[in-house]
Structures are given as C-alpha cells and as structure tokens.
Amino acid sequence: MIRFLVNGFNKRVSILAVALGLGLSGCGSDSDSVPPTGPTPTPSAQTISVSGGGVKGPLANAVVTVYAFDSTGSGFKGAVVATAVTDSAAAITGLSLPTPLDPPYIMEFTSTPGTTTDITTGVFPVITTMRTVITQAMLDSGEQIYATPLTTVATDIAVSNAADTNGTAGIQADEFRAALTAAASQVVSTLGFGMDGAIDIFSTPPLVNSATVTADEQADVAAYRTAVEALTAITYQINSQVTGASVDTVLADLAADLADGGVIDGSAGTTLDANTLQVLEQDPATLPIPN
C-alpha cells in the first residue's frame, strides 16, 4: 500500500485505486493525461506528426527518440529518424516522421535527471527508459502511441526471439512484427496481472483519451494501468534486494528471462534468483508504489 497525506489525514491507496483514480480521471485532468491528438500529415514539410507519451506515471520533460528498424543494430535500433520531447503535461510535442514512411520504428523515451518528472509521483521516474514499436497500422489508425514498462518488455522479447530464430542479419520487418505480436501476448499472460488476453498493449492507451469512450474501453485502460504500476512496483522491490543494478536492469532481466523459455525462473539476467523472484509471489495490490 502507499500512504498519502491529504489535508492532514493519512490515506491508504492500493495500486488498483491509484490506477483507477489517475487513469480514469485522465480525460479531464492536466495532472495525469496526454492531450488527445493523433498523428496528422503535414504536407508542406512532408512529415507525419506523432503524438502520445511514455507512461509509467506519465513522463513530463522526457526525451523522445525514434529509430529506424535495423536488425543489425543493438535492440534493432538503426539511424535516428526523429527526436522530440514530452511537455509538462507528458504529451509528445514536436515529433514528426519524414516521408516516405518506412515502419516499423523503435520509439524510446529517456529521462534526464533534474528535468524529467513522473507526474504520478512528482519525482524522477523509477524506470528511466521505456520503448515501444511504431507500426504502419498504428500510424494509419491516427491514435496516440504510448510506451510503457509492458511494451518495453515485449519489444525486448521480440528482439531477442527474432534474433534467435533468424540470426540478426536475416531478420525482415514483417518477421519482427510477427515476433512482436507473440511477445505482447506473452507479456499480458505473464505480467498482465489479470489483464484480458485480448488487450493489445501496443495499441491500447494506458490513459483515458478521446479513443476510450465506452465502459469496456475504459475498463481496459484501468486494467492496463494497474498492470503498469504493479510491474513497476515488483521491479523496484527486486532491485532493492540486489547491489549495483537499477530498476531498468531488472526490467531487462525479466524480458531476457521470458525470452529464454517463456517463463520467469531466474535463468537469465543478473538480478533474478530464487530469493528475488519471491517478490512475484506477492499480491501486487499490496506492494507500495515507488516514491
């Protein structure tokens, strides 16, 4: 549980309550939402604008970098295609992809000490780097595009599995997209904390916006945001049990472990063992939200 001090009274709020309160109030609150504007073409500049954000809590004043897909590069990241930042409301601002488009792209959010803030907690983000993949279908939809801890893990699993299957030099974009779909399903089933298996973590927003108007859509948002907070709490607690690592390292190790056999058993990475994995046996709703 996390304790807040409100008007002199202590309040205990679970991860689920925070997810519901912050996520579902996002459509009418500047404190935890991203303005609902989708990708739009800019003919004069021959670019396509992309909106969205990085969300554990929404990251304000983070750096946004979009990389071309390159199976020979680390993390399949090739040349930098575009850069931007998120504003004080955590919305991507000034991100334009040059045409002709050549998806998929790897989009990464990085946090700068002293500058970037997690709007949920008001302090520097616990997870400092998050990434997702931009596909043609996502651009065609015109919806906002988000990176979360879950899309980060899924992207890393897809990179690992595609490389193991094909050898880095032989991977094609369509093969990577197929690996990405499988990885997303795997992440929902193992780290989704009860999420509906039909939820697409790459296209479902972790905040209520103009595209989430029905009760079912908003329920998916709440479930997604709950999973985001729970996964972050777990990685933070695992990291507190090891020395010389970071929460980002733990997240990467979870991805490597899932890519290595499809289960989290401590067979990959340096931060996971029988002791640290006991964290996964807890009810995530009882874990304190970091900061």
N, C-alpha and C positions, 0 to 999 in steps of 0.2 A: 504494500500500500504506500501511497505517497501522501504526505501531510502538508496542507496549505494553511496559512494564517489569513483569515478573512474577517476584517472588521473586529479583530481582537478574539475571534473564536477559531479554534482548531477544527479543521475539516479533513476527514479521510476520504480519499477518492481512489477508486481502483483504476487499473489500466483501461478497463472497458468503459468506465464512466468518463474518463478523460477523452477516450476516443470518440465516444458519442457526443460529449459536450463540445469538444473542439472541432470534430469533423462535421457534425451536423449543423453547427452554428456557422460554419464557414461561408455559407451562402449569403449571410447578412452581417459578417464581422470582418473588419480590417485586420484583426489580430491573428487570424489563422485561416486565411483563404488566399486564393490566387485569382485575379480578375478573369472572368470567363470570356476570353478572346481566343479564337482559334487561328490556325495557320492561314494566311491570306497571301495571294500573289501580289507582287509589286512590279508591274510590267516595266516601268521606266528604269528600274535598277536591275531587272532580270533576276530577281531573287524571290524566295518564298519565305515569309515570316513564320516563325515557330514560337508558340507560347507554351506555358506550363510551369514546372518548377521541380525542385528537389525537396522531397518530403520525408523526414523522419518526424520531427516537427518541421514545418516549412522553413527553408533556409533563406534568410534575408542576407543580401550583400555577399552572395557566393559567386564564384567564377564558373562560367559555363563554357565548355569546350566541346565542339563536335568534330569527330574524326571520321575520315573515310574508312571504309571497310578494307582491311588488308590482312589476309591470312598469314602473311609472313611477319607481321608486326606483333609486338608484345600486347597481349589481350586483343589481338586482331585490330589494333588501332594503327591506322596509317597516317597520312598527312592531315594536318589541321585544316578543316573546311571552313569553320566559322567559330567565332568567340563572342561571348556576351557576359552579362551579369544578371543576378536577380536583384530586384529593388527592395526597398524597406518593407514591402508587403509580401516579399518572397516570390514575386512573379518575374519570369524571364523577361528581360527588356533588351531590345536591340539585336535579337538573334535572327539572321537571315541566311538561308541556304542558297548558294548560287545555282542557277540553272545552266544547262540541263541537269536535273537531279540524278543522282546515282546512288540510291539507297541499297542496302541498309547502311546506316551511320551509327557509330557509338557516341552517345552523348554522356558527358561526365560533369558532375558538379563537385567542385573542390572548395573547401572552406579555408579562409585566411584568418589566422589568429589576430584578435583585436579588431576585426572587421565583420566577419560572418557571425550571425546570431541565429540560434534555433528559436523561432517565435514562440513555440510552446513553453520553453523553459526560460527564455530570456538571456541565455548564456551561450558560450561557444558550443557547437554541436559535438555530441559524443562520437558519432560516426562522421568522419571528416570528408569522406569521398563516397559518392554514390554514382551509379551509372545505369543507363538503360540503352535500348536499341530503337532507333527510328526506322520504321519500315515504310514502304510505299503506301501500304494500306492505311497506316496511321496518318500519313500526310494527306491522303485522299479523304479521310474522314473529317478533316478540318477541326478535330478536337485537340484539346491541350494534351501535352505529353509530359509525363512525370517520371522521375527516378526515385526509387525507394530502396530501403535495405533488401526487400524481396527481389526487386528487379536486378539489383546488384548481384545477388547470389545466383539468380537464374542466368544472367549474362555470363558470369564466370564459369558456371557449369557448362553452358552451351559451348563456350570457347574451348574448355578442356575436352569435352566429349567429341566435338567436331574434329579437334586436332588428333585425338587418339584414334578416331575411326578412319580418317582420311590422310593424315600426315599434313602438316601445315601448308606445304606448297600446293597441295591438290585441292584445297577447300574452295568451293564456289559459294557465292552469296546465297543461292537457294538451299544449299546444304546447311549453311549456318542458320538460316531461318527455320528450317525443319528441326535442327538441334535446339533452337531457342524455344520452340513450341513445346517440345518434350521436357526441357529444363523447367519451364514455367509451371507445367503440370506437376512436376516432381517437387518443386518448392512449395506449391499450395498444399500438396498432400502431406509433406513432412514438417513444414514450418508455417503453415497457414493457420494453425490453432483453431480449427473448426470452420474455416472458410469453405464456402460452397466450391466444389471442384470445377464448376462451370465458370468461375470468375477468372478473367484474363488479367493478370497483374500488370501487363504492359498497356492495356487499353482502358482498364477501369481506373478512374481517378481516386486518389486517397483522400480527397476533399470534395464536399458537395459543390457543384458548379452548375452552369446552365444546362449541362447534358444529363444531370442526375435529377430528374423531376418526379419520378414515380417512387412509391414507397419501397418497392423491391430494389430499385437502383440505389436509393439512399441506404437501405439495409446492407447492400454490398459494400458501399463506401464505409459504413461503420465497421463491418467485419474486416475489411482490408486495413483500415487504420488501427484497429485493435491488434491485428497480427504484426503490423509495423512496430507498434510500441512494445509488444511482447517480445519480438525478436531482438529489439534493441536492448531491452532490459536483461535478456538472457546473455547476450554477447558481453554486455557491460559487467555482469556478475562473473562470468567466466574469466574475463580479463583481470578482474580484481584478485583472482586466485593464482595468477601467473606473474612472472617477473620479466621485464624487458620487452613486453609486447604492447599492443594497442588494441582498441576495440575493432579497428579496421582489420587488423591481423586476424583476430578471432573470426570475423565475418568471412574473410578469405579462406580460413581453415575449414569453416563449416561448408563452404562451397566445394572446396577440394575433397572433403570427406564424402559429400553427397555424390560428387562426380566419380569417386572411387568406390563403386559397388552399389550406390543408390541408398545407402543407409548411413546414419551418423553413429559411428562406432569408435572414433578416435584413431582410425587407420591412416589418416593423412593430417598434415599440419603439425605445428609445434606446440599449440596451446590446448589441444584436446587430449584428454586421457580419462581413465576411469573416474578420477576424482572430479575433474571439471565438468564431465558430462552428467554428473548427478544433478546439475542445475536444470537439465532438461526434464527431470522427473517431477519438478515442482509445478503447482498450478500457476500458470503465468499471470493470472489475475491478482495473485498475491505478491508479485515482485514489485519492488519500488521502481518507479520511472526515474532513470538517471537525472540528477540535478533538479 
